[in-house]
């Protein structure tokens, strides 16, 4: 087996220079844990036309495999919940359902936990097992419990962890339920995106402990990394520490709005000029605010048969839509239908945000109780949203 110690040291150097890797104990973990072990049986690399090129480990020379393994990017290891690179032949289509997240993201999240030697950690979403291995090296394998919903993914992660010298508490099941066996934990970290942080995670974290998770998830962008501290009263409070992007938890994943989109928006209740361009929704912070203001909405971009750009908002659960109309290159008006005026709601939030000086995502605060999630930006009453849990 190729010795990748030089590549691991080089990775640690790059992460340190980027300001992501700051503690000696985690640097030691990066230098010790071979990332290539956690990419078997292979990866998919992006190709033209939205397709994927399979790169099986067994058919790839050692130097190429090492170069791929230490790229500073996320590496897709599964498509459509079943397809791995060793089972694919030629270019394939599919949606990523498991990956080895870019080391910058992995290490920045683990550093955000503020780990101490005695801490116990619950990880939601084992995935390839690379982040599990880093935390096992940092804390000791007895202090890390990791949950993976996909039995096949969990089996591969277990094998990689064992080869790397760790035997941790790996559980197959629904990560949204958490795992009470060793609760409460000092830290809970999720490597998937959720619409809302399940209260079970709060309940299974000690008072004073931290829960770290990407929230949003209805869109492929515009999501934030929430860091909350659990209180003695069973609530948790904190803020969005920055932008973050992960695959949705499978039990919460929403498929794209499909079918005849023109038929979905055929019957509108009215049309009006827009005060804010919906093009803002293609930017990260406005997209995050839109999900806070209208949590069931999905922003859909498409093209007509003649190549004309189309933009929509849909909330299938509430049977509501917004259809944007363009005049040349500018989106100038909106048609809306259904019981909820999606664009009215989102536009108000965007206007209030602009009036507040367009603060970035780290200005958003979050409080979690058993019955609700409340988000707000300090000093701006119009920028406050309560999501009650049904």
Secondary structure, DSSP 8 states (H G I E B T S, - for coil): ----HHHHHHHHHHHHHTT----HHHHHHHHHS-GGGGGTTEEEEE-GGG-EEEEEGGGS-HHHHHHHHTSSS-EEEEETTTB-GGG--SSB---EEEEE--HHHHHHHHHHT---TT--EEEE--TTSHHHHHHHHHH-GGGEEEEES-HHHHHHHHHHHHHTT---EEEES-GGG--GGG-SEEEEEEEEEESS--HHHHHTEEEEEEEEEEE--SSSS--EEEEEEE-TTS-EEEEEEEE----B-GGG------S-HHHHTSS-SEEEE-SS-GGGGGSHHHHHHHHHHSTT-EEEEEE-TT--EEEEEEEGGGTEEEEEEEETTEEEEEEEESSS-HHHHHHHHHHHHHHTT---GGGEEEEE-SSEEEEEETT-TTSEEEEE--
